[in-house]
Every structure is written in C-alpha cells, then in structure tokens.
C-alpha cells in the first residue's frame, strides 16, 4: 500500500524520543515507506513530528517546526506525536492548521500505522489519545545515532509527580519490559556491529515495577553479553542509584562505564521539598562522594533547574554554593517554566523570568569551569577511545573515552567504530560540541 511513498521524521527533545522515532522509522520502512532527509520536506508524502513538552520553550519550538513543515509542503500528510501531542492535543489542533493526525503516547508505536489510511489530507486533525492514567503499553525502542552508540529504551513513564513536571501526564506510569527482552535487543545491537549502548528511559532506576525485577538485575544481565564494548547509564535518580550498584560497577562490572548523569534540580533542601523530590542534599552529596571514592576519574553530569517558584535569591545562592562544592564534571542547567496542570503553579513567590535566565547563565558559566577542570585533570592519562566516523573530507577524527572525554586524533580509517588506547595530552581545544582533548599521534 505504501510502496514508493516517502516519509521524513522530525524529532525534538530527549534521547528517548529519538529512540522511539528510530523504531517507528524501521516499522514504516517495512510497510514500504522510503525515508528522505529532514531538510527535504517538500519531497515527503508523510511528515512525522515527535514532540517534546518539558518546557514552554520546547512546545514553542515544536509549533514553529510544525508550521514550517506545513508551509513548505502543504500536501503532505502530517502526523504529530510525542509528549506535546499527549498533553495538549487541542492546543495543537486549534493553533495549527494542516495537521492531519495527533497521536498520544499509548498509540505512538505499532498502532500508529492503523490510522494513516491512504494518506489523504483531512479537513481537521484526528486526535487519537487516552487519559494518562490509561497509558499502559511499553513501546520497545532502540536507535543508533550518527556515530557509534545505540540508545536502548529500558523503561518508560514515571510515578514521582514532582510539582514542576508534566512527564507522568505525558508518558503515564512507570513500566518496563522483561530483562530477557532487553538482553535480546542488546544482542541484536552486537550483531549489527554496535559497540556502545546507552540505557535510556524516563526513570530508569525504577526499572522492574512491571516485572518484579530490578535495575541492578538488568545491569548484571547486560554485562554478560559478549561483544558490547561499554554501557552508559543515561540518567538515574540519586535515591535509586544504590550503593550496591556503584560498588559492583567499580569492582566487578566489565562493561559499565564510569559515567553518571544524576539529576539534582535544586541544591537547597527547601526547594527540593517544594519540588517533592525524594532525596535531600545530604543524600545527593553522599552519592557523589561515593562515586568519586570508588571511581576517582568518573564523569558526573548533574541536571539543575534555575528559577523554580519559591526559589528566593538566598536559596539560589545556597544552591549555587552547594554545586560549587561538589566534585562533579558538568552541569546541565535549564530554566523553570510554568506548565499547565502542575502543582508548582500554587507555589509563591514567583521568580521573574529575567531573573530565571540570569541564574541559568551563572549555572552555565559554572558548568564550563567544572568541565574544563575535569578535562585538565585527565591530561597525561591513557584511555580507551571509541572512535567515530569523521565528516566527509575531514582529516581529524573524534571519539569518547569510557569517562566521557571527547578526544581528537589524526584520522585513521581502520579505527572507526573500534576502541584503541591513546594518551591524552594537556592540549585542550574547542569545537561546536564543547572542549576536546588532543591525543598523542
């Protein structure tokens, strides 16, 4: 039915969205769709936009992208899915003409195909969704980026309901597949030549809620798969990053990298309580210090929010000093924005938007200091680098160490998608992706 039909994908937001878009693309290819480049929307019969709704800025970008695509190709059948489609389908339908299908979280997997029909444009958007309480399906996903790593979705949804967050309303309750299913997917990555797998999800430390297993059980099962060079834990809540798991990674694991991404969100207990986070700064510090004790060269990235309602100037300064004091490698700051349906809207005082952005800027500057210091601390060490294919015509290649340092070296074709040991120099360059350490030739 869809032989010789063309499709283009546009994905906004997190790695989880990219993994899901990749899986959807594979399934549509099986139906006969031919994928074309995203920068050629006028050539597509079908346009699929996988959206994000984590902030107001994210939803604004989604609307802008959708309008642009419809303007460039008004004849294409336009599907909007993802978190924005689940949370605000009416807003999308009412504000943007030309959308044909809006698909909520429960139906964005294999079920989406049954709503495409013959790709005839509709007078108004068809909305296919359920209430978030009824989202139950786990849509298995695994994607490869343009470099060397694969992103394996191991969990979806969240039961935490932090006061600022819409994710439970966008993705439903916490759920996961069986370990055996994920092991099979990881083995398939190996068969396709993949060397590195990043475990992704909304709250991956909560793995096992659907199956009675644990995240530690999953890690041990994956660690036994021959052919995987390394795993990275995409992001894990500090209260779910167990001491047992950390000791195992440091002493027994053969493949889990010394690389952690741990959300903090606020460096004061007062704001953490307003957010309804499930830990305090004492527990967070204990986790960071244990990581550094067991794995001194580990890379630690930390999410932090600026300008949450109730974050007074004094509480922000307290948070800033706490972050300064931690032996972390990088911050991922983002600016609080009001989201409909969240409990945070009841909190006072409200931080003025310009002040939120000023605080974010200070956190970005602190992050740059932390990252440069971490890179400098690694000069002279010997590290295993998984090398990526350089852009066409480039004489230099790049890759990442196990502790997530970006490294540059003269192009050696046979090194692509392999790991080699190199000595890191003290020469730190800059690129569009941030700092890069030069390796000895």
N, C-alpha and C positions, 0 to 999 in steps of 0.2 A: 504493500500500500504506500509505503514511504520511500520506495526506491528512487534515487536521484534527487530526493528532497534535501535541502541544505539547512543547517542549524548553526547558530552562533550562541555562545554562552558568555554571560557577564556575571561575575561573582564578586560580591562586596562583603567585607567583614573578615571573619576569623578563618583559621585553617580548617575548622570543621566544615564550614560552608564550601571551601574549595574541595575537600574530600568528597562531599556529597555531590557537588557538581560533576566531578570527575566520574563518579559511579553512574550518575544519570546519563552522561555522555556515552559511556560504554553501552548502556542498555539501549539507548536510542540508535546507536550505530548498528546494533544487532537487528533493529527494525528497518534498516536501510538508509538512515539519515547519514549524509556526508557533512562532516564538521568543517566549517570555514573559519578563517581568522576573525577575531573580535573586531578588528579595525576595518572590516568589510561588511558592515551590517546591511548595506543596500543589496547585497547578493543573497541574503538569507530568506528562506521560506518561513523559518521558525526562529524566534528570538526568545531565549530563556534568561531571566534575570533572577539571580539568587540573592536575596536582600539581607541586610543587617538592620537591627533596630536598637543597638546598645546605647546610642546617644541620639539627641536631636540632630547633631551634625551628620550622623550616619544615615538617618532617614532622609535628610535633605539631599545628600549625595545620591541616594537611591532614586529619589524623584527626578533629580537632574539627569541621571543616566537614562532612566526610562523615557523621559521626554525627548532626549537627544536621539535615542534609537528610533522612536516612533516618527520623529521628524525626518530622519534620514531614510527610513524605509516604512512608509505608511501602509504598505500592502502586506507586510509580514504578520504572521500570527504571533501575538505577544503573550508570553506566559510569565507571570511574576510569582515567585515562591520565596521561601525563607521566612525569617523571623518577622519582618515588617508585614509580610502578607498574612501571617497568622494573627498579629496583634491589631493591625489597623487596616483590614481589607476595605472597609467602607471609605476611609480616607483616600486610599489609593484609587478606588473606583470613581469616587466623586471628583477628585482633583486632577486626574489624568485621563483624557480621552484616548481611545485607541488600544487600551489593554483588553485582551480577549478572555484571559483566564487567570484567576488569582487562586493559588493553591496553598492551603495551610499545611502545617507540619505533619499531620497524620497521613497526608496523601501525596507527599512530595517524592516518594520513592517510585516503585514499580506502578503504583496506582495512577500516577500522573498520566501515563500513556493512554489510559482508557478515556481521558477527557479531551484528547487532541482532535478526535474526529478526522475530518478531511482537511483541516487547517483553513476552513472558511472563516473569514472575519465576522465578528459578532457586533450587533448594534450596541450592546453594553457588556461589561465584563461579567462572566460567570464566576461566582465565588464558591469554592469548594473547601470547606473547613469544618472543624468541630470546636467545641469549647476545649480549653487547655486541659481540663480535668479528664477529658476523654481521649487524649493523645496517649496511645499505648504501644504503637509499633516501633520497633528498632530497625532503622534503615541502615543496613550494613554498608560501609563505605571505606575505600582505600584508594588513595590517589598518589601519583608521582608528580613532583614538581619538575621544573625545567633543569634541575641539577642532578642530584644523586639520591635524594632522600624520598621516602614514602611516608605518607601520613595515614595511620591506621586508626579508624574510629573505634574506640573500645567501650564507650558509654555515651549516653545522651540524657538530657533533662537534668533537673535539679530540684531537691526538696527543701532547700535552705530558705528561700524567700527573704533575702536581705532587703532592707527597706528601700534601697535605691534601684533595685534590679528588676527587669522585666523578663529575664530568661525563663523562669518557670512558666510564665504565661505564654512565652513564645515556643518553648520546646517541651513543655509538660514535665511530668515527674521523672525522677531518676530511674533509669532502666539500662539493661546491658544484655548482650548475647552470652552464650556459654563460652568458657575458655577454649573448649575444643574447636569451636567455630573460628575464633581469632587465631589460634595456632595454625589452622588450615589456611587462613588468609596470609599469615606471615610466611608460611612455606611457599605459597604462590608468589609472593614478592621475591623470594630467593630464586625461584625458577625463572623469573623474568629478569634476573640479574641485579636486583636491588641489594644494596649493601647496608643502608641505614633506614631505620623505621622510627618515626616519632609517634608516640601514643597520644591520641587526641580525644577530646570529649569535653563536656561542659563541667563535670565534677568527677574526674576520673578516679580520685581516691575513694569515691563512694561505690566503685565497681563491686558488683556482687549482690546488690539489692534485689535484682530479679532472679538470681540463680543460686543464692546461698554460698557463693564463692567469695574470695577476697581479692583485692588488688595485688597483695603480696603473692597469692597463689598464681595470679595471671603472670606476674613478672618472672617467677621461677619457671613456669611452663615455657614462656617465650625464650628465656635464657638458654634453654636446652636445644634450640633449633640451630643446627649447623648451617653455616653459610651467611648468617647475619653478622656483619662486622660490629654494629653497635645499635643500641636502642637509646632514645631520649624520651624522658617523661615530659610531655608537653607543658602541663601546668597542674599543680596539686595543692590543695588547701593545706595550710600549716597544721591544722588539727588532725588531718588524715595522713600526713607524712610521718609514719610511725618510726620510732627509734629502731625497731626490729628491721624495717626495710632499709634504713640507712646503714646499719651495721652489715647487712647482707650485701648491699651494693659495694661497700668498701672492702669487704673481706672475701666474699665467695662468688659474686657475680662475675661472669666472664665477658658480658656484653653491654651492661648498662653503664652509660657514660656518666662521668662526674659533672653533670649539668642539670641544674634545677631551676624551675620557674615557680615561684611561690608568691601568691597574692597576699599583700598586706592590706592595702586600701587606705588605712589610716594609721599613723604612728602615735596615736593617743588612745588610751582606754576609753575616754569619754566619747569620742567619735565612733570607735568600734562598737560601743553599746548602742549608739544611735543607729548604726548600720545593721545591728543584730548579727554581727559576725560571731563566730563560735570559738573565739580564742581571744587572748589579750596580748599585750606587748611582751609580757614576761615569757609566755609560751613561744611567741614568734622568735624572740632573741635566743631562747634555748635551742630551737631548731636550727637557726643559722649557725650558732656556735658549735653545735654537734656536727653539722656538715663540715665545717672548717677543721674541726678536730680530727675527724675521720678521713677527710679528703681535702687536704690543705689547698690544692690547686683547683678545686671545683669552681665552676662558673655558677653564680647565683643571680638570677634576674628576679625583680620584685615589681609587682603591679602596685600603683598607689594613685589615689584619687585626690584631686585638688578642688576645694570649694564645696564640699558636701554641706548641705543645710545643717546648721548647728556648729560648724567648724569656725569658731571665733578666731580672730588674729592670734591670740595667745595659744590656742590649741593647734593652729597650723605651725607656729614656731616650735611647739613641743614635738610635733610630728617630724618637722624638718631636722631637729637636733637628733631625734631617735634614728632617723635614716642615716644621718651623717656618721653616727656611732657604730653602724653595723658593717661587718666585713663582707659587703656584697659587691657584685661586679657591675650591675647596671640596673637602672630604674626604667619602668615603663609607665610614665605619668599620663594621666588623662583627666580631662576637666569634667566635673559633675554637670549633668544637665537633667532637668526635670522630665520625668517620664509618667505619662498618664497611668493611673491605676496603682501607683506605688505608695507605700506608707510614708516615704520620705517627704511627700508633699505636705504632711501635717507638722513637720519639724520647723522650728524657728530658733535662731534668726536665719534669714536668707542671705547668703553671701552674694554681693553684687557681681554680675558677670565679668566686668573688667578686673575685679579683684581675683576672681577664679583663674582668669588667664594669666595674671601676673604670678600667682602662686605656681601655676603649671610651668611657666617659664623658669622659675627658680629651681623647680624639680628637674627640669630638662638639663639645666646647667650643672646641677649636682650629679646627675647621671653621667654626663660627659666626663666629669672629673673622675668618678668611680671607674668608668670603663677604661680610661687612659691609664690609670694607676694599675688596674688589673693586667692590662696588656704589658706594661712595663715590668711587672713582677714576673712575667713569663720569659723575658729575654734570656737567651742562653740555654733554655731547656730544650730537650729533644722530645718531639711529639709526633704521633701518628696522624697524618692528614689524609682525609678522604677527598680526592681531587675531583673537580667539576670540569665539564667541557667548556672551554672559553668561547666567547663570542667569535664569530667568523672573522678571520683576519687579525685577531689579537695574538700578540707574542708572549703574553703573560697568562698564567692560569691561577685559579684560586681554589681553596678548599677550607675545610674546618677541622680543627683538632678535636679530640674527644671532649675537651673542656671549652669548646665553642669559641675558639680564637680563629678569626679569619686570616688566612695565610696566603701570601703571593709568592710565586716562583716562575722562573722561565718555563715556557710551555714545553712539556714532554708528552707527546701524544699517547704513549703506552701507559701513562699514569692515570688517564681519565677513568673514573669510577673504580679506582684502586686506592689502597692505603699504603703510604710509604712513610718512613721515619725521616724527619728533617730537623735540623737545628734552627731554632728561631733566633734571629738577630735582634739587636736593640733598635733597629731601624723601623719606625712606625710611620706608615703612610696614611693617606686618606683616600676615600672613594665615596661613591654615591651611597654605598651601604654602610658607611662609617669607617672606623680605623681598620687598618690591615697591617699585619706584621710581615716583613720580608724574610724569607727563608734563605739560608745559605745555598748558593748554586753548587 
